Amino acid sequence: MPTTVRPAEAPPAAASPRWRPRERALLLVLAGNMLIDALEVSVVLVALPAVRADLGLPLWQAQGVMSGFALGFAALLLLGPRITARWGRRRVYLLSLPVFTAASVAGGLAEDGAVLIAARVVTGACAALTAPTGLAIISTAFPEGAERRRAVSVYSLFGAAGFTLGLLSAGALTGLSWRWDVVLPGPVALVLLLFGLRLLPADDASVRNGPRPTAALLRHGPLLRSAVGAALLNGTYLGLLVLLTLHFQARFGWDAWRTALAFLPACLPLVLSLPFAGRLVERFGAARLVAAGAAAALLGQALHLRPGALDDYASGVLPGLLLVGAAFVLSFAALNLQALASVPAPQRPAAVPLYQAGVQLGVVLVLPAVAVLSAVGDGLRAPLALLTALAAAGFLTALTGLRGDRADRPPVPTKPSGPSGETA
């Protein structure tokens, strides 16, 4: 039975932390960066039909606008600890933001699909440096206990809200031009850079001697199982949204704004439920919630295979979206906790990039497969069947985690991973 970490005792209600203005400002900068990283995933989603039409992209290349970000994120995650150890958290964080801004602007100006995808790969690589580094800065800037838990909760909430905000922003901006969707995160990153120059603390010596991923972590059962489960959940989620985005335009003639509103049931519940995620995991255990979430995701995907399910939004598409949203409510915090709870505390900073890389690889592998099946098949049945099969694999993976969770309950999560796959 894997070792579990004992949950920290909850602080008394009267001991609620009070932050100084500089601490609040620092947290807003770090959380703001998490917001734009999540926004970067969703802001181009509902703009895909406009991108395809303007640049003349086939579906297999258009999906690269989505999976390119995930590819850059996954590719640089494993190198992130070494880069940070060599150059320091502050320097890596601050250098990543202007590169992120430049890549966003380059993508918005692109006249060729390959240039746009390359720009998205670069923004993903920058996000792979800023997201874990921002969380690491919180771990040293805020004292352990109530202050740090509250800071991570705010950081996580911004990440979850970023995906929803990206959908709504794209709905409003795509009517002007899809290029504004791609450029939008760039100027925000530039503002965060200006404040970060004044607020980010200097590195201490321990940053350069942190743990690095080892072969033993690659064989760690709970970590590997959770990474696979999260990869399948995240990959099938974004795969479904890409298919539905194109379907809504082709079948119903919907614009970007209406498409964005149609997706709210699949992402808004997560934002609303996140403040209660810790209590949920404490009461039911991570493995049970992961299994329940995987079951909801499987049922949600399977509902779209019903004959005529895609012919009507309210009776056909919406029930599946609600179930997919419920899957994230149940599994959002629990998957990350299940991945890291049995990893020895000194090795957790090294385990996080491994877990995050696995989550991003789910998007990198699933979206191209969905695009290929959509191109060679007749309609959406083949790609939807693939998504359902992958969701079934996620459910079976989740069931294997129940055997190791019967005796012990894991601690309250502090670093949940969001719909974009990033650890918040």
Buried (B, 14 or more C-beta within 10 A) or exposed (E): EBEBBEBEEEBEEEEEBEBEEEBEBBBBBBBBBBBBBBBBBBBBBBBBBBBBEBBEBEBBBBBBBBBBBBBBBBBBBBEBBEBBBEBBBBBBBBBBBBBBBBBBBBBBEBEEBEBBBBBBBBBBBBBBBBBBBBBBBBBBBBEEEBBBBBBBBBBBBBBBBBBBBBBBBBBBBBEEBBBBBBBBBBEBBBBBBEBBEEBBEEBEEEBEEBBEBEEEBEEBEBBBBBBBBBBBBBBBBBBBBBBBBBBBBEBBEBBBBBBBBBBBBBBBBBBEBBEEBBEBBBEBBBBBBBBBBBBBBBBBBBBBBEEEBBEEBEEBBBBBBBBBBBBBBBBBBBBBBBBBBBBEEEBBBBBBBBBBBBBBBBBBBBBBBBBBBBEEBEEBBBBBBBBBBBBBBBBBBBBBBEEBBEEBBBBBBBBBBBBBBBBB
